[in-house]
């Protein structure tokens, strides 16, 4: 689960308390001219010299199995190194060519692809003509929402709309065609981070070009830039012998290998790449779309992706700072007046990544890890830039960052402790009172059946996932959730007349009630 939503949407500049730029506009005005560089080569060398010790210390503290770090400065790769192992319990080491899953760092990659494919004007094209299966609850919004609207998360879709459908095993086509059931906030006047909104926009661009998204990414960026180990297909990552396997942290503190197939949201979270390839992409970004004198992406099209489009985190006090989101990027202007671009990515099932750039300094860093988020990727970036700017980090970032991740995870959990059955709980009815088939326009079919040997089992999804129900009280049961968006135990409550059943964690937007159909 993208439990780093606060960091993903607000960016590391919000952690640092740095100021952002101007407000969002459908066609942004050019940002302020970059001030003269503040940093010099000695500053950058000082920060680079700290990376090895910093990464080693953070890995020792957290147990994260593997890390890869690349730094680009003045069009040169000044640091490229792997640390740790590709998989716990195995000897293979991480190096600069080891492939990691990028999670949401895929979004600025996708915006680079789209910039190369559509130039400047294509961002304002409506999605509907190219992707008729993608519709929103309001027909007017459906016909007017553009590629830029969806890349900057201002369509009105709720936060992370569609992610739970992916967890249940639904494919991209089903998810995009069912977002029409999601409630909408005001169009172009609200911000909510969505993987499948951005995915829809990218797929619309690919459809207009007459190719699958994965091929468009190869043709527009990966192949021309020589990013030979980068792919938007999970199978390419899974079959690469030099891959960093994802890991989750167990309750006892150990790390366990995990698998996360993000193909359904490929443009938003499905890219895999190596430190070496990401350094190439950083060079392209910092050189306005060129590599070694060859134009890969038109400069004005790439520059557009760096403009603020949406207010991602409004200031809540007179002295507060506002965070912005561009086209696949967190966008801000720091205390030195410099444009700062960043994005964090995370899978609860085993990846945590960060990219941060100061284009005016021609300086950028990418940090890839093969563990669920515990703060390492962000902390390495924060330590690097603070060391370059001020000589040393301002604080120990890991407790703050890890606390943010844990706070978000706890916020998603049920307020009811289903592990503690009330002493005076009303008994359940006979199992047969609950068995049957229930349906939801959004989530599809849910079945409840009696298990062999007694008890009830609930099944959800296109290839039904089975969950054993445990009685809590009266007509309420529980089961442990699974997948990227797991929230621990969740409640399942049958109506007294047996006509409906509500699954609590699926009901965040009022879509989690199923009606008996058989």
C-alpha positions, 0 to 999 in steps of 0.5 A: 500500500502507498502508505507514504502518501504524505511524502508522495504527494507533498514531497521531501521539500515539505519535510524540510519545510521549504517553500513552493512556487505559484498556484496551479493553472491549466496552462502554467506560466513559466516558473521564475528564472533559476537563480545562480548556482549555490553549490559548487563541486566541493559541496557535491563531493562532500555530500557524495563522500558521505553516501557510503557510510550513511547507507551502511548505517541506515541499512544496519539500523533498519535491516533493509536488504539492498540499496542502490544510489546514483548521483548526477552532477553537471551531466556526469554520474559522480556516484553509482553503487549498490549495497547489500544483497538482492535477496535475504539469505542469498549471496548475490550482491546489489550493484549498479546494474541490479534492477529494482521496482520503482513503485511511484517513481514510475510517475515522473518516468511516465510523464517523461514518456508522455512529454516525448509522445505528445509534446506540449499541446497533447497534455490538454487533450480529453481522455474520453475519445481514446479510452471510452471504457474510462468514465467518471461519475459525472458525464461532463467531467468524463468528457472534459478530463484531460491527460494533464488533469489526471497526471496532476491528480485534479480529476475529482477521483478519491484518494487511491481510487481503484487500488482495492480492486487491484488487490482483489485481482481485477485487471486494468480494463475492469478497474478503469471501467468501474471508476465511474462508480467512485464519488467525485470531488469538485473537478479541477478544484481539489487534489487526490492522489490516484494511481489509476487516474494517472494510468488512464491518462497514460493509456489514453496517450498510448491508445492515440498512438496505436500501441500498448503503453509498455511499447510507447515507453520503450519507443519514446524513452527507454530505447532512445535513451539507452535505458536497456534494463528499464521496463514497464512490464512486471515479467521483464523484472521477474525474469531478470537474473540481476533483480532485487527481490522485494521484502516485507518486514515481519513482526519479529523484525526480520525481512521476508521476500515478497512479490508485487505485480503492478502491471494493472497500474503500470504507468503509475507504479509498474516501472523497474530499472537499475541505478545506472539507467536511472542515472541516465534518466537523471542526466536527461532531466537535468539536460532539458531532454538531451543526452550526449548531444542527442535530443530525446525529449523536446525541451519545452515539453519536458519543462512543462512537466516541472511546473506546479499544477495542483495544490497537493498540501495546502498551508494550515497556518499563516507561516505554513508552506504549501506543497504542489504537484506537477505532471508526475512530479512534486514541485517546489521552490526552496529557500534559495529560490531553486526549483526542486523536483522530487517523488517518493515511491513505495510498495508495502509488499517490498519497495521504497524509492526516491528521486530528488533534483535541483535542476538549477544546480544540475544535481540529482539523486536516486535511491532504490531499495528492495524493502517496504518503507522504513525511511531509508530511501528518503533519508539518504536523499535528505542527508545528501542535500543537507550535507551539500548545502549545510555540511551535515544533516540537520537531524536523524530523519529515520524516526520521523519518516518511519513514524509518518509511515506507521501513522498512515498505516494505523490510520487505515486500520479499523477503529474496532479491535476485532481480535477482542470479542466482547464478553457479552457478544450476541451469538451469530445465527446459524451459518445457513442464514449468511451463506449465498451470493451477494453482488456489488456494481463496483466490486463484483461478486461476493460469496459466503459458504460453509467450510468443511468442518464448520464455519464460514468462508468469504470469497471475493474477486475475479479468481476468488480469494478466500477468507475465513470468517471469525465471529465477532458479535451478532451478525458481525464477523471479521477476516484478516485482509491481504495484499498491498492495501491490507489493513489488518482485521476488517469487519463483515456485517450482515443486515438483520434481514440477510439481504445485504453484507457490508465489508468494512475496509472496502467501504471507504467511499460507500461502495462496500455493501453487497446485495444478496442475489442468490 
